[in-house]
Amino acid sequence: MKLKQRVVLLAILFVIFIFMKVFLIDNLDTSAANREDQRAFHRMMASLRVELDPRLDHTLQSPWEIAAQWVVPREVYPEETPELGAVMHAMATKKIIKADVGYKGTQLKALLILEGGQKVVFKPKRYARDYVVEGEPYAGYDRHNAEVTAFHLDRILGFRRAPLVIGRFVNLRTEIKPVATEQLLSTFLMLGNSTCFYGKCYYCRETEPACADGDIMEGSVTLWLPDVWPLQKHRHPWGRTYREGKLARWEYDESYCDAVKKTSPYDSGPRLLDIIDTAIFDYLIGNADRHHYESFQDDEGASMLILLDNAKSFGNPSLDERSILAPLYQCCIIRVSTWNRLNYLKNGVLKSALKTAMSHDPISPVLSDPHLDAMDQRLLSILATVKQCTDQFGPDIVLVEDRMTLSHL
């Protein structure tokens, strides 16, 4: 072989070597991250079924103290929660020692104090499982079973940003009325043989009470976050106007995300990625009512977006409100870990995981099959939206690495 040909061949081999080295290093890094995501997914799937068991193996003997210690700036509960069944059993069974009207808001709820001093929010059943809420995607009363499902979806997605929720049956006559404040008691009435109450809230009306089946009322119980973690309310940048004929800026401005990225706290830190995670979460459950959101106070954008108040979900399984995904398709970025988790959940895995996770809930079956099937279909729409983004901008721009090592010490 001539010298010139040898030089050319060596040059080609050198270029191939450099390319393969870079590719392999990048691929190894990506594979390591993907492997950790896959391990986390398998750990989650192995612990899906939460058996309600009162036994505590923790050094703390109060389920309320255990749950309070779980809370950190980026998680409401840790990945591994061997005491979760005991905490949720306590939420579903502990004696109610006080009942009052709910905290501020638009929808009917009651504030309960359970034995041991733990505050929980009780949302009553208003609809049968197969009832379809017509009209706007945010129409109708709150759905108590939506709160339960949203909590378990939060577990399955690996976000861990939703407070603990479980279904519970309460006897209004024997468990609530004897310990109710005058303010709550004054809203009780009888309709036929059923005990009802309408509470105090912006939309609460005596003409629209929630009624028990006789004295037994089905509802959801949400664990109150510890008082040492005060909440701060923020206007959602993709919130709706709720006024007919008046559009929010994001509904007509294609460059809206660029403007959001220039404003605090979305110009740095994890908050914008949290907004996009939340859009995915809300689209799956059909929640178009996230006009505000909460984080921990004085966090400068570092703490999580807490997934509170998810009850305006699962109204109509046939309605896919694509505008909920606006933060995703306008910004075209998504966490790599979220993207991986969504891919693991396709092909019916999401529906199966949710059914397993909720199988031990006291109000099981929590959700009807049409809603579960709708979530599987919406998942495909999310994956297709991300693919459109990667086709347009490339995966290096769209898939954002954002992993944080958390301490629960």
C-alpha positions as CSV (number, residue, x, y, z in Angstrom):
1,M,0.0,0.0,0.0
2,K,1.3,3.4,-1.0
3,L,2.3,5.9,1.8
4,K,-0.4,8.3,0.8
5,Q,-3.1,5.6,1.0
6,R,-1.8,4.5,4.4
7,V,-2.0,8.1,5.7
8,V,-5.6,8.5,4.4
9,L,-6.6,5.1,6.0
10,L,-5.0,6.0,9.3
11,A,-6.8,9.3,9.3
12,I,-10.1,7.7,8.6
13,L,-9.5,5.1,11.4
14,F,-8.5,7.9,13.8
15,V,-11.7,9.8,13.0
16,I,-13.7,6.6,13.5
17,F,-11.9,5.9,16.8
18,I,-12.7,9.5,18.1
19,F,-16.3,9.2,17.0
20,M,-16.7,5.8,18.7
21,K,-15.1,7.0,21.9
22,V,-17.3,10.0,22.2
23,F,-20.4,8.0,21.2
24,L,-19.6,5.3,23.7
25,I,-18.9,7.7,26.6
26,D,-22.1,9.5,25.9
27,N,-24.0,6.3,25.5
28,L,-22.5,4.9,28.7
29,D,-23.6,8.1,30.6
30,T,-27.1,7.9,29.1
31,S,-27.3,4.2,29.8
32,A,-26.3,4.6,33.4
33,A,-29.0,7.2,33.9
34,N,-31.5,5.1,32.1
35,R,-30.6,2.1,34.1
36,E,-31.2,4.0,37.4
37,D,-34.6,5.2,36.0
38,Q,-35.4,1.6,35.2
39,R,-34.4,0.4,38.6
40,A,-36.5,3.1,40.3
41,F,-39.4,2.1,38.1
42,H,-39.1,-1.6,39.2
43,R,-38.9,-0.5,42.8
44,M,-42.0,1.5,42.5
45,M,-43.9,-1.4,40.7
46,A,-42.8,-3.8,43.5
47,S,-44.2,-1.6,46.2
48,L,-47.4,-0.5,44.4
49,R,-49.9,-2.4,46.5
50,V,-50.3,-0.6,49.8
51,E,-51.8,-3.0,52.3
52,L,-53.5,-1.1,55.2
53,D,-51.8,-2.4,58.3
54,P,-51.8,-0.7,61.7
55,R,-48.4,-2.1,62.7
56,L,-45.5,0.3,63.0
57,D,-41.9,-0.8,62.9
58,H,-40.5,2.7,63.1
59,T,-38.8,4.1,66.2
60,L,-41.5,6.8,66.1
61,Q,-44.7,5.3,67.4
62,S,-47.1,7.9,65.9
63,P,-48.0,7.6,62.2
64,W,-48.4,11.3,62.1
65,E,-44.8,11.9,63.2
66,I,-43.6,9.5,60.6
67,A,-45.4,11.2,57.8
68,A,-44.3,14.6,59.0
69,Q,-40.6,13.5,58.9
70,W,-41.0,12.4,55.3
71,V,-41.5,15.9,54.0
72,V,-38.5,17.7,52.5
73,P,-38.3,20.6,50.0
74,R,-38.5,18.3,46.9
75,E,-40.7,15.4,48.2
76,V,-43.8,14.9,50.3
77,Y,-42.8,11.3,51.0
78,P,-39.7,9.3,50.1
79,E,-39.3,6.6,47.4
80,E,-39.3,3.8,50.0
81,T,-42.1,4.0,52.5
82,P,-42.5,0.8,54.5
83,E,-44.7,2.6,56.9
84,L,-47.1,4.0,54.2
85,G,-49.7,1.3,54.8
86,A,-49.8,2.1,58.6
87,V,-50.1,5.9,58.0
88,M,-52.9,5.4,55.5
89,H,-54.6,2.9,57.8
90,A,-54.6,5.5,60.5
91,M,-56.1,8.1,58.1
92,A,-58.9,5.7,57.2
93,T,-59.7,4.5,60.8
94,K,-58.5,6.9,63.5
95,K,-61.3,8.4,65.6
96,I,-62.5,11.8,64.6
97,I,-62.2,14.2,67.6
98,K,-63.2,17.4,65.9
99,A,-65.0,18.5,62.7
100,D,-65.2,22.0,61.2
101,V,-65.9,23.7,57.9
102,G,-63.2,23.4,55.3
103,Y,-60.4,25.9,54.8
104,K,-60.9,28.7,52.2
105,G,-61.8,27.6,48.7
106,T,-64.6,27.2,46.1
107,Q,-65.7,23.6,46.8
108,L,-67.3,21.8,49.7
109,K,-65.0,20.1,52.2
110,A,-64.7,19.6,55.9
111,L,-61.6,19.9,58.2
112,L,-61.3,16.9,60.5
113,I,-59.0,16.4,63.4
114,L,-58.1,12.8,64.0
115,E,-57.0,11.1,67.2
116,G,-53.4,12.2,67.9
117,G,-54.1,15.7,66.7
118,Q,-53.7,15.2,62.9
119,K,-55.6,17.5,60.6
120,V,-57.1,16.0,57.4
121,V,-59.3,17.4,54.7
122,F,-62.5,15.4,54.0
123,K,-64.1,15.7,50.5
124,P,-67.6,14.0,50.2
125,K,-68.8,11.9,47.4
126,R,-71.0,13.8,44.9
127,Y,-71.1,11.6,41.9
128,A,-71.4,7.9,41.1
129,R,-68.3,6.3,39.5
130,D,-69.8,6.2,36.0
131,Y,-71.3,9.7,36.1
132,V,-70.1,11.9,33.2
133,V,-69.6,15.6,33.9
134,E,-70.7,17.6,30.8
135,G,-69.6,21.1,29.8
136,E,-66.3,22.8,30.4
137,P,-63.4,20.6,31.5
138,Y,-63.4,22.3,34.9
139,A,-67.2,22.0,35.4
140,G,-69.0,20.2,38.2
141,Y,-68.4,19.5,41.8
142,D,-65.1,18.2,43.2
143,R,-64.6,14.4,42.7
144,H,-63.4,12.7,45.9
145,N,-62.2,9.6,44.0
146,A,-60.1,11.9,41.8
147,E,-58.0,12.9,44.8
148,V,-57.4,9.2,45.7
149,T,-56.4,8.4,42.1
150,A,-54.2,11.5,41.7
151,F,-52.2,10.5,44.8
152,H,-51.5,7.0,43.4
153,L,-50.7,8.4,40.0
154,D,-48.2,10.7,41.7
155,R,-46.5,7.6,43.2
156,I,-46.5,5.8,39.9
157,L,-45.0,8.8,38.0
158,G,-42.3,9.0,40.7
159,F,-43.0,12.7,41.4
160,R,-43.9,12.2,45.1
161,R,-45.3,15.7,45.3
162,A,-48.9,15.0,46.3
163,P,-50.1,14.7,49.9
164,L,-51.3,11.3,51.0
165,V,-54.9,10.6,50.2
166,I,-57.2,7.6,51.0
167,G,-60.9,6.9,50.8
168,R,-62.9,6.7,54.0
169,F,-66.5,6.0,55.0
170,V,-67.8,8.2,57.9
171,N,-71.0,8.0,59.8
172,L,-72.3,11.6,59.9
173,R,-74.7,11.1,62.7
174,T,-72.3,9.3,65.1
175,E,-68.8,10.4,64.0
176,I,-69.2,13.9,62.8
177,K,-72.2,15.7,64.4
178,P,-71.2,15.0,68.0
179,V,-67.8,16.6,67.5
180,A,-68.8,19.3,64.9
181,T,-68.4,23.0,65.4
182,E,-71.5,25.2,65.5
183,Q,-70.5,26.6,62.1
184,L,-70.4,23.1,60.5
185,L,-73.4,21.8,62.4
186,S,-75.5,24.7,61.2
187,T,-75.2,23.4,57.6
188,F,-76.6,19.9,58.3
189,L,-80.1,18.9,57.1
190,M,-82.1,15.8,56.3
191,L,-83.3,15.0,52.8
192,G,-85.6,12.0,53.1
193,N,-83.7,9.4,55.2
194,S,-80.3,10.8,54.3
195,T,-78.1,13.1,56.4
196,C,-76.6,15.9,54.3
197,F,-74.5,19.0,54.8
198,Y,-73.4,21.9,52.6
199,G,-70.6,23.5,54.6
200,K,-69.0,26.9,54.0
201,C,-67.3,27.8,50.8
202,Y,-67.5,30.1,47.8
203,Y,-69.9,27.9,45.9
204,C,-71.5,26.1,48.9
205,R,-75.3,26.4,48.8
206,E,-78.1,25.0,51.0
207,T,-79.8,23.9,47.9
208,E,-76.8,21.8,46.8
209,P,-75.8,19.7,49.8
210,A,-73.7,16.5,49.8
211,C,-75.8,13.6,51.1
212,A,-74.9,10.4,52.7
213,D,-76.4,7.0,52.0
214,G,-78.5,7.2,55.1
215,D,-75.9,8.3,57.7
216,I,-72.9,6.7,55.9
217,M,-71.0,9.1,53.7
218,E,-68.2,8.1,51.3
219,G,-65.3,10.5,50.8
220,S,-61.6,11.1,50.6
221,V,-59.2,12.1,53.3
222,T,-56.1,14.1,52.5
223,L,-53.3,14.4,55.0
224,W,-52.6,18.0,56.0
225,L,-48.9,18.9,55.4
226,P,-46.9,19.7,58.6
227,D,-47.3,23.3,59.9
228,V,-43.5,23.7,59.9
229,W,-43.8,23.7,56.1
230,P,-46.0,26.8,55.4
231,L,-47.3,27.1,51.9
232,Q,-47.0,29.9,49.4
233,K,-49.6,30.4,46.7
234,H,-48.6,31.3,43.1
235,R,-50.5,32.2,40.0
236,H,-50.0,29.5,37.4
237,P,-48.4,31.0,34.3
238,W,-50.7,28.9,32.1
239,G,-53.8,29.6,34.1
240,R,-57.2,30.2,32.4
241,T,-59.2,33.4,32.5
242,Y,-62.5,31.6,33.2
243,R,-64.2,34.4,31.2
244,E,-66.0,33.6,28.1
245,G,-64.5,35.4,25.1
246,K,-61.3,36.4,27.0
247,L,-58.2,34.4,26.2
248,A,-55.1,34.2,28.4
249,R,-51.9,35.2,26.7
250,W,-50.6,31.6,26.4
251,E,-53.7,30.8,24.4
252,Y,-52.8,33.1,21.5
253,D,-49.0,33.9,21.9
254,E,-46.9,31.2,20.3
255,S,-43.7,32.6,21.9
256,Y,-45.3,32.7,25.4
257,C,-42.9,30.2,26.9
258,D,-39.9,32.4,26.0
259,A,-41.5,35.2,28.1
260,V,-42.1,32.8,31.0
261,K,-38.4,31.7,30.9
262,K,-37.4,35.3,31.5
263,T,-39.4,35.7,34.7
264,S,-38.7,34.5,38.2
265,P,-38.8,31.7,39.4
266,Y,-39.0,30.1,35.9
267,D,-35.7,31.6,34.7
268,S,-33.6,29.3,36.8
269,G,-34.0,26.2,39.1
270,P,-36.5,23.4,38.7
271,R,-39.8,25.3,38.8
272,L,-40.4,25.4,35.0
273,L,-39.7,21.6,34.7
274,D,-42.1,21.1,37.6
275,I,-44.8,23.1,35.7
276,I,-44.3,20.7,32.7
277,D,-44.4,17.6,34.9
278,T,-47.6,19.0,36.4
279,A,-49.1,19.6,32.9
280,I,-48.4,16.0,32.1
281,F,-50.0,14.9,35.4
282,D,-53.0,17.1,34.9
283,Y,-53.5,16.0,31.3
284,L,-53.6,12.3,32.3
285,I,-56.3,13.0,34.9
286,G,-58.2,15.6,32.9
287,N,-57.6,18.4,35.3
288,A,-58.0,21.8,33.5
289,D,-58.4,23.8,36.8
290,R,-54.8,24.4,37.9
291,H,-55.2,28.2,38.0
292,H,-52.9,28.5,41.0
293,Y,-50.3,26.2,42.7
294,E,-48.5,26.0,46.0
295,S,-44.9,25.6,46.9
296,F,-43.2,25.8,50.3
297,Q,-42.7,29.4,51.5
298,D,-39.6,31.5,50.8
299,D,-38.1,28.9,48.6
300,E,-36.9,31.1,45.8
301,G,-38.1,28.5,43.3
302,A,-36.1,25.7,44.7
303,S,-38.8,23.6,46.3
304,M,-41.3,21.5,44.4
305,L,-44.7,22.5,43.0
306,I,-47.0,20.6,45.4
307,L,-49.8,18.7,43.7
308,L,-52.7,19.9,45.8
309,D,-56.4,20.0,45.0
310,N,-56.7,17.5,42.2
311,A,-60.5,16.9,42.5
312,K,-61.6,18.6,39.3
313,S,-60.4,15.6,37.4
314,F,-62.0,12.5,35.8
315,G,-65.1,14.4,34.8
316,N,-65.5,13.1,31.3
317,P,-63.4,10.1,29.9
318,S,-64.2,11.1,26.4
319,L,-62.8,14.6,26.7
320,D,-59.1,15.1,26.0
321,E,-58.4,18.8,26.8
322,R,-55.2,19.2,24.9
323,S,-54.7,22.8,26.1
324,I,-53.7,21.3,29.5
325,L,-50.5,20.2,27.8
326,A,-49.6,23.8,26.7
327,P,-46.5,24.1,28.9
328,L,-45.1,20.9,27.3
329,Y,-45.8,21.7,23.6
330,Q,-45.0,25.4,23.9
331,C,-41.7,25.0,25.8
332,C,-40.8,21.7,24.3
333,I,-38.7,20.5,27.2
334,I,-39.2,17.6,29.6
335,R,-37.1,15.9,32.3
336,V,-35.3,12.8,31.1
337,S,-36.5,10.9,34.1
338,T,-40.2,11.9,33.4
339,W,-39.7,10.9,29.7
340,N,-38.3,7.5,30.7
341,R,-41.1,6.8,33.3
342,L,-43.8,7.7,30.7
343,N,-42.3,5.2,28.3
344,Y,-42.2,2.5,30.9
345,L,-46.0,3.0,31.5
346,K,-47.2,2.6,27.9
347,N,-48.9,-0.5,26.5
348,G,-51.5,-0.7,29.3
349,V,-48.9,-0.7,32.1
350,L,-50.3,2.6,33.5
351,K,-53.9,1.2,33.8
352,S,-52.7,-2.0,35.4
353,A,-50.4,-0.1,37.9
354,L,-53.2,2.2,39.0
355,K,-55.7,-0.7,39.5
356,T,-53.1,-2.5,41.6
357,A,-52.1,0.6,43.6
358,M,-55.8,1.4,44.5
359,S,-57.0,-2.2,45.1
360,H,-56.7,-1.9,48.9
361,D,-58.3,1.5,49.2
362,P,-61.5,1.4,51.4
363,I,-63.6,2.8,48.6
364,S,-62.2,0.5,45.9
365,P,-63.0,0.3,43.0
366,V,-61.9,4.0,43.0
367,L,-62.1,4.7,39.3
368,S,-64.2,3.3,36.4
369,D,-62.6,1.5,33.5
370,P,-63.4,4.2,30.9
371,H,-61.4,6.7,32.9
372,L,-58.5,4.2,33.2
373,D,-58.6,3.5,29.5
374,A,-58.7,7.2,28.8
375,M,-55.4,7.7,30.7
376,D,-53.7,5.0,28.7
377,Q,-54.8,6.9,25.5
378,R,-53.7,10.3,26.9
379,L,-50.3,8.8,27.7
380,L,-49.8,8.0,24.0
381,S,-50.7,11.7,23.1
382,I,-48.1,12.9,25.5
383,L,-45.4,10.6,24.0
384,A,-46.4,11.8,20.5
385,T,-46.2,15.5,21.6
386,V,-42.6,14.9,22.9
387,K,-41.7,13.2,19.7
388,Q,-42.9,16.2,17.7
389,C,-40.7,18.3,19.8
390,T,-37.6,16.1,19.4
391,D,-38.2,15.9,15.7
392,Q,-38.3,19.7,15.5
393,F,-35.5,20.6,18.0
394,G,-33.6,17.4,18.6
395,P,-33.5,15.3,21.8
396,D,-30.5,17.2,23.2
397,I,-32.6,20.3,23.5
398,V,-35.9,18.7,24.5
399,L,-34.8,16.0,27.0
400,V,-33.4,17.9,30.0
401,E,-31.3,16.2,32.7
402,D,-32.6,17.3,36.1
403,R,-31.8,14.8,38.9
404,M,-31.5,15.9,42.5
405,T,-30.1,13.7,45.3
406,L,-32.5,14.2,48.3
407,S,-31.8,13.6,52.0
408,H,-34.4,12.5,54.4
409,L,-32.2,12.7,57.5
